[in-house]
Amino acid sequence: MKNEKKFNKLFSSVLMGLMVITIAVTTVFKLEEDNARTFMIIVAALGSVMGVASSILSANGLIWTFLFGMLDIVCCCIVDVDNGIWGDFSMHLFYLMPMQIVGIWQWRKRGASGSGTEVKARKLSPRWRWMLLGSVAAGLFLVFGILLAIKYWTVDPSEINRVQVFADAARTTFNIAGQILMSLAFYEQWYLWILVNVASIVLWGSTMLSGAASSYTVVMFIKYCFYLLNSLNGLRIWFKLSKETGEA
């Protein structure tokens, strides 16, 4: 157990350090470009660092994840508005922000504290896993239809990037479900966070390839690559934590 905690601390420190270095270097290069939008580049970089810190704390079951999560959400909202990614913006402002408060309340009930005590994780029963899968699938196609309809109403249909719209819908849907499981301390949240991060990589990668990318888009792409690595580690940690409390 002691060796595992040392490994988790080392992995988290290395991941955070690499993220800060990568974002700092990328930001410096972006700021030197012609017509660089300094404010937006810095906001994206700050949000990336706060988001990764939140994700790393969450992977380790520490309640401070929600404070850094709030800071990340503020930055993400600014970036989404500037890119016109309205599904993601709405999800962050009207859902993820209030859920940070819910998360603090629920994690405290399950033993987490600001002094470093880990949350008591649990896992879903087989029945609830199937219900989750069905709900997520239905929600994905509903959100995709809504966002696609909004695109048809607001832009020329020939300019619609359906891959980007689907990735936006996937991120929105998986984030909603993942946040619920996170707030209630279920380890299955990490399967959804992995899907969120894959969809996010597709979304921002598609934005870069479309030729309409902003100067800070690469920062968002890098951010979710680090998120994916942390999610894989979080799945490993929470699987072991959930074995101590069982199904619910």
TORKOL-4160 file (C-alpha; in steps of 0.2 Angstrom, whole numbers, padded with zeros to 4 digits, m for minus):
248
<pt num="1" X="0000" Y="0000" Z="0000"/>
<pt num="2" X="0014" Y="0012" Z="0005"/>
<pt num="3" X="0023" Y="0008" Z="m0012"/>
<pt num="4" X="0007" Y="0011" Z="m0022"/>
<pt num="5" X="0004" Y="0028" Z="m0014"/>
<pt num="6" X="0022" Y="0033" Z="m0018"/>
<pt num="7" X="0019" Y="0028" Z="m0036"/>
<pt num="8" X="0003" Y="0038" Z="m0037"/>
<pt num="9" X="0011" Y="0053" Z="m0030"/>
<pt num="10" X="0026" Y="0051" Z="m0042"/>
<pt num="11" X="0014" Y="0049" Z="m0057"/>
<pt num="12" X="0004" Y="0064" Z="m0052"/>
<pt num="13" X="0019" Y="0075" Z="m0049"/>
<pt num="14" X="0027" Y="0070" Z="m0066"/>
<pt num="15" X="0010" Y="0072" Z="m0075"/>
<pt num="16" X="0007" Y="0089" Z="m0068"/>
<pt num="17" X="0025" Y="0094" Z="m0071"/>
<pt num="18" X="0025" Y="0089" Z="m0089"/>
<pt num="19" X="0008" Y="0098" Z="m0091"/>
<pt num="20" X="0014" Y="0114" Z="m0084"/>
<pt num="21" X="0030" Y="0114" Z="m0095"/>
<pt num="22" X="0021" Y="0109" Z="m0111"/>
<pt num="23" X="0008" Y="0123" Z="m0108"/>
<pt num="24" X="0021" Y="0136" Z="m0104"/>
<pt num="25" X="0032" Y="0132" Z="m0119"/>
<pt num="26" X="0016" Y="0131" Z="m0131"/>
<pt num="27" X="0010" Y="0148" Z="m0123"/>
<pt num="28" X="0026" Y="0157" Z="m0126"/>
<pt num="29" X="0027" Y="0151" Z="m0144"/>
<pt num="30" X="0009" Y="0156" Z="m0147"/>
<pt num="31" X="0011" Y="0173" Z="m0139"/>
<pt num="32" X="0025" Y="0177" Z="m0152"/>
<pt num="33" X="0014" Y="0174" Z="m0167"/>
<pt num="34" X="0008" Y="0188" Z="m0177"/>
<pt num="35" X="m0009" Y="0195" Z="m0171"/>
<pt num="36" X="m0008" Y="0183" Z="m0156"/>
<pt num="37" X="m0023" Y="0186" Z="m0144"/>
<pt num="38" X="m0014" Y="0187" Z="m0128"/>
<pt num="39" X="m0029" Y="0187" Z="m0116"/>
<pt num="40" X="m0037" Y="0171" Z="m0124"/>
<pt num="41" X="m0020" Y="0162" Z="m0125"/>
<pt num="42" X="m0017" Y="0165" Z="m0106"/>
<pt num="43" X="m0035" Y="0160" Z="m0101"/>
<pt num="44" X="m0034" Y="0144" Z="m0111"/>
<pt num="45" X="m0017" Y="0140" Z="m0103"/>
<pt num="46" X="m0023" Y="0144" Z="m0085"/>
<pt num="47" X="m0038" Y="0134" Z="m0088"/>
<pt num="48" X="m0028" Y="0119" Z="m0094"/>
<pt num="49" X="m0017" Y="0119" Z="m0079"/>
<pt num="50" X="m0031" Y="0121" Z="m0067"/>
<pt num="51" X="m0041" Y="0107" Z="m0076"/>
<pt num="52" X="m0027" Y="0095" Z="m0075"/>
<pt num="53" X="m0024" Y="0099" Z="m0057"/>
<pt num="54" X="m0042" Y="0095" Z="m0053"/>
<pt num="55" X="m0042" Y="0079" Z="m0063"/>
<pt num="56" X="m0026" Y="0073" Z="m0054"/>
<pt num="57" X="m0034" Y="0077" Z="m0037"/>
<pt num="58" X="m0050" Y="0068" Z="m0042"/>
<pt num="59" X="m0040" Y="0052" Z="m0048"/>
<pt num="60" X="m0032" Y="0052" Z="m0030"/>
<pt num="61" X="m0049" Y="0054" Z="m0022"/>
<pt num="62" X="m0045" Y="0071" Z="m0014"/>
<pt num="63" X="m0059" Y="0084" Z="m0011"/>
<pt num="64" X="m0049" Y="0099" Z="m0017"/>
<pt num="65" X="m0053" Y="0093" Z="m0035"/>
<pt num="66" X="m0069" Y="0103" Z="m0034"/>
<pt num="67" X="m0060" Y="0120" Z="m0031"/>
<pt num="68" X="m0048" Y="0118" Z="m0045"/>
<pt num="69" X="m0063" Y="0112" Z="m0056"/>
<pt num="70" X="m0072" Y="0128" Z="m0053"/>
<pt num="71" X="m0057" Y="0138" Z="m0059"/>
<pt num="72" X="m0056" Y="0127" Z="m0074"/>
<pt num="73" X="m0074" Y="0129" Z="m0078"/>
<pt num="74" X="m0073" Y="0148" Z="m0079"/>
<pt num="75" X="m0059" Y="0147" Z="m0091"/>
<pt num="76" X="m0068" Y="0134" Z="m0102"/>
<pt num="77" X="m0083" Y="0145" Z="m0103"/>
<pt num="78" X="m0073" Y="0159" Z="m0110"/>
<pt num="79" X="m0064" Y="0148" Z="m0122"/>
<pt num="80" X="m0080" Y="0140" Z="m0128"/>
<pt num="81" X="m0089" Y="0156" Z="m0131"/>
<pt num="82" X="m0075" Y="0162" Z="m0142"/>
<pt num="83" X="m0075" Y="0146" Z="m0152"/>
<pt num="84" X="m0094" Y="0145" Z="m0153"/>
<pt num="85" X="m0095" Y="0128" Z="m0145"/>
<pt num="86" X="m0112" Y="0131" Z="m0137"/>
<pt num="87" X="m0115" Y="0114" Z="m0131"/>
<pt num="88" X="m0100" Y="0113" Z="m0121"/>
<pt num="89" X="m0102" Y="0131" Z="m0114"/>
<pt num="90" X="m0120" Y="0127" Z="m0108"/>
<pt num="91" X="m0114" Y="0111" Z="m0100"/>
<pt num="92" X="m0100" Y="0119" Z="m0091"/>
<pt num="93" X="m0110" Y="0135" Z="m0085"/>
<pt num="94" X="m0127" Y="0127" Z="m0081"/>
<pt num="95" X="m0122" Y="0110" Z="m0075"/>
<pt num="96" X="m0104" Y="0107" Z="m0071"/>
<pt num="97" X="m0102" Y="0123" Z="m0060"/>
<pt num="98" X="m0117" Y="0119" Z="m0049"/>
<pt num="99" X="m0111" Y="0100" Z="m0048"/>
<pt num="100" X="m0095" Y="0106" Z="m0040"/>
<pt num="101" X="m0105" Y="0111" Z="m0025"/>
<pt num="102" X="m0114" Y="0095" Z="m0025"/>
<pt num="103" X="m0098" Y="0085" Z="m0026"/>
<pt num="104" X="m0091" Y="0094" Z="m0011"/>
<pt num="105" X="m0106" Y="0090" Z="m0001"/>
<pt num="106" X="m0107" Y="0072" Z="m0006"/>
<pt num="107" X="m0088" Y="0068" Z="m0004"/>
<pt num="108" X="m0088" Y="0076" Z="0013"/>
<pt num="109" X="m0102" Y="0063" Z="0017"/>
<pt num="110" X="m0091" Y="0049" Z="0011"/>
<pt num="111" X="m0077" Y="0054" Z="0022"/>
<pt num="112" X="m0066" Y="0065" Z="0011"/>
<pt num="113" X="m0059" Y="0080" Z="0020"/>
<pt num="114" X="m0047" Y="0095" Z="0016"/>
<pt num="115" X="m0034" Y="0087" Z="0026"/>
<pt num="116" X="m0030" Y="0074" Z="0013"/>
<pt num="117" X="m0042" Y="0060" Z="0018"/>
<pt num="118" X="m0048" Y="0050" Z="0002"/>
<pt num="119" X="m0066" Y="0048" Z="m0002"/>
<pt num="120" X="m0074" Y="0031" Z="0001"/>
<pt num="121" X="m0077" Y="0025" Z="m0017"/>
<pt num="122" X="m0090" Y="0013" Z="m0023"/>
<pt num="123" X="m0096" Y="0004" Z="m0039"/>
<pt num="124" X="m0112" Y="0001" Z="m0048"/>
<pt num="125" X="m0122" Y="m0015" Z="m0048"/>
<pt num="126" X="m0124" Y="m0024" Z="m0065"/>
<pt num="127" X="m0142" Y="m0018" Z="m0066"/>
<pt num="128" X="m0137" Y="0000" Z="m0064"/>
<pt num="129" X="m0122" Y="m0002" Z="m0076"/>
<pt num="130" X="m0135" Y="m0007" Z="m0090"/>
<pt num="131" X="m0146" Y="0007" Z="m0085"/>
<pt num="132" X="m0132" Y="0020" Z="m0086"/>
<pt num="133" X="m0127" Y="0013" Z="m0103"/>
<pt num="134" X="m0144" Y="0015" Z="m0110"/>
<pt num="135" X="m0147" Y="0032" Z="m0103"/>
<pt num="136" X="m0130" Y="0038" Z="m0110"/>
<pt num="137" X="m0133" Y="0031" Z="m0128"/>
<pt num="138" X="m0150" Y="0039" Z="m0128"/>
<pt num="139" X="m0144" Y="0056" Z="m0122"/>
<pt num="140" X="m0129" Y="0056" Z="m0134"/>
<pt num="141" X="m0141" Y="0055" Z="m0150"/>
<pt num="142" X="m0153" Y="0067" Z="m0142"/>
<pt num="143" X="m0140" Y="0080" Z="m0139"/>
<pt num="144" X="m0132" Y="0077" Z="m0156"/>
<pt num="145" X="m0148" Y="0080" Z="m0165"/>
<pt num="146" X="m0151" Y="0096" Z="m0155"/>
<pt num="147" X="m0134" Y="0103" Z="m0159"/>
<pt num="148" X="m0135" Y="0098" Z="m0177"/>
<pt num="149" X="m0151" Y="0107" Z="m0178"/>
<pt num="150" X="m0144" Y="0123" Z="m0171"/>
<pt num="151" X="m0130" Y="0122" Z="m0183"/>
<pt num="152" X="m0142" Y="0121" Z="m0198"/>
<pt num="153" X="m0151" Y="0136" Z="m0191"/>
<pt num="154" X="m0136" Y="0147" Z="m0188"/>
<pt num="155" X="m0123" Y="0142" Z="m0202"/>
<pt num="156" X="m0122" Y="0137" Z="m0220"/>
<pt num="157" X="m0126" Y="0118" Z="m0220"/>
<pt num="158" X="m0111" Y="0115" Z="m0232"/>
<pt num="159" X="m0100" Y="0122" Z="m0218"/>
<pt num="160" X="m0106" Y="0110" Z="m0204"/>
<pt num="161" X="m0092" Y="0099" Z="m0198"/>
<pt num="162" X="m0102" Y="0084" Z="m0192"/>
<pt num="163" X="m0087" Y="0075" Z="m0184"/>
<pt num="164" X="m0085" Y="0091" Z="m0173"/>
<pt num="165" X="m0104" Y="0092" Z="m0169"/>
<pt num="166" X="m0104" Y="0074" Z="m0164"/>
<pt num="167" X="m0088" Y="0076" Z="m0153"/>
<pt num="168" X="m0096" Y="0091" Z="m0145"/>
<pt num="169" X="m0112" Y="0081" Z="m0141"/>
<pt num="170" X="m0102" Y="0066" Z="m0135"/>
<pt num="171" X="m0092" Y="0077" Z="m0123"/>
<pt num="172" X="m0108" Y="0085" Z="m0117"/>
<pt num="173" X="m0117" Y="0069" Z="m0114"/>
<pt num="174" X="m0102" Y="0060" Z="m0106"/>
<pt num="175" X="m0098" Y="0075" Z="m0095"/>
<pt num="176" X="m0116" Y="0075" Z="m0088"/>
<pt num="177" X="m0116" Y="0057" Z="m0084"/>
<pt num="178" X="m0098" Y="0057" Z="m0078"/>
<pt num="179" X="m0101" Y="0071" Z="m0066"/>
<pt num="180" X="m0115" Y="0063" Z="m0058"/>
<pt num="181" X="m0105" Y="0047" Z="m0055"/>
<pt num="182" X="m0090" Y="0058" Z="m0049"/>
<pt num="183" X="m0101" Y="0067" Z="m0036"/>
<pt num="184" X="m0108" Y="0051" Z="m0029"/>
<pt num="185" X="m0091" Y="0043" Z="m0029"/>
<pt num="186" X="m0093" Y="0029" Z="m0041"/>
<pt num="187" X="m0078" Y="0022" Z="m0049"/>
<pt num="188" X="m0087" Y="0019" Z="m0066"/>
<pt num="189" X="m0085" Y="0038" Z="m0069"/>
<pt num="190" X="m0068" Y="0035" Z="m0076"/>
<pt num="191" X="m0074" Y="0025" Z="m0091"/>
<pt num="192" X="m0084" Y="0040" Z="m0095"/>
<pt num="193" X="m0070" Y="0052" Z="m0092"/>
<pt num="194" X="m0059" Y="0042" Z="m0104"/>
<pt num="195" X="m0073" Y="0044" Z="m0117"/>
<pt num="196" X="m0074" Y="0062" Z="m0114"/>
<pt num="197" X="m0056" Y="0065" Z="m0116"/>
<pt num="198" X="m0055" Y="0054" Z="m0132"/>
<pt num="199" X="m0070" Y="0065" Z="m0139"/>
<pt num="200" X="m0062" Y="0081" Z="m0133"/>
<pt num="201" X="m0046" Y="0076" Z="m0143"/>
<pt num="202" X="m0056" Y="0073" Z="m0158"/>
<pt num="203" X="m0066" Y="0089" Z="m0156"/>
<pt num="204" X="m0050" Y="0100" Z="m0154"/>
<pt num="205" X="m0040" Y="0090" Z="m0167"/>
<pt num="206" X="m0054" Y="0093" Z="m0179"/>
<pt num="207" X="m0055" Y="0111" Z="m0175"/>
<pt num="208" X="m0036" Y="0113" Z="m0179"/>
<pt num="209" X="m0037" Y="0103" Z="m0195"/>
<pt num="210" X="m0052" Y="0113" Z="m0201"/>
<pt num="211" X="m0042" Y="0129" Z="m0204"/>
<pt num="212" X="m0053" Y="0139" Z="m0192"/>
<pt num="213" X="m0043" Y="0135" Z="m0177"/>
<pt num="214" X="m0039" Y="0150" Z="m0164"/>
<pt num="215" X="m0021" Y="0153" Z="m0159"/>
<pt num="216" X="m0024" Y="0143" Z="m0142"/>
<pt num="217" X="m0033" Y="0128" Z="m0149"/>
<pt num="218" X="m0017" Y="0118" Z="m0148"/>
<pt num="219" X="m0017" Y="0121" Z="m0129"/>
<pt num="220" X="m0034" Y="0113" Z="m0128"/>
<pt num="221" X="m0029" Y="0098" Z="m0138"/>
<pt num="222" X="m0013" Y="0095" Z="m0127"/>
<pt num="223" X="m0024" Y="0098" Z="m0111"/>
<pt num="224" X="m0035" Y="0083" Z="m0116"/>
<pt num="225" X="m0021" Y="0072" Z="m0120"/>
<pt num="226" X="m0014" Y="0074" Z="m0102"/>
<pt num="227" X="m0032" Y="0071" Z="m0096"/>
<pt num="228" X="m0033" Y="0055" Z="m0105"/>
<pt num="229" X="m0017" Y="0048" Z="m0097"/>
<pt num="230" X="m0024" Y="0054" Z="m0080"/>
<pt num="231" X="m0041" Y="0046" Z="m0083"/>
<pt num="232" X="m0032" Y="0029" Z="m0086"/>
<pt num="233" X="m0023" Y="0031" Z="m0070"/>
<pt num="234" X="m0039" Y="0036" Z="m0061"/>
<pt num="235" X="m0048" Y="0021" Z="m0067"/>
<pt num="236" X="m0034" Y="0010" Z="m0059"/>
<pt num="237" X="m0034" Y="0019" Z="m0042"/>
<pt num="238" X="m0053" Y="0020" Z="m0040"/>
<pt num="239" X="m0055" Y="0001" Z="m0045"/>
<pt num="240" X="m0045" Y="m0003" Z="m0030"/>
<pt num="241" X="m0053" Y="0010" Z="m0019"/>
<pt num="242" X="m0071" Y="0003" Z="m0024"/>
<pt num="243" X="m0066" Y="m0015" Z="m0019"/>
<pt num="244" X="m0066" Y="m0009" Z="m0001"/>
<pt num="245" X="m0084" Y="m0003" Z="m0001"/>
<pt num="246" X="m0092" Y="m0014" Z="m0014"/>
<pt num="247" X="m0108" Y="m0011" Z="m0025"/>
<pt num="248" X="m0122" Y="0001" Z="m0023"/>
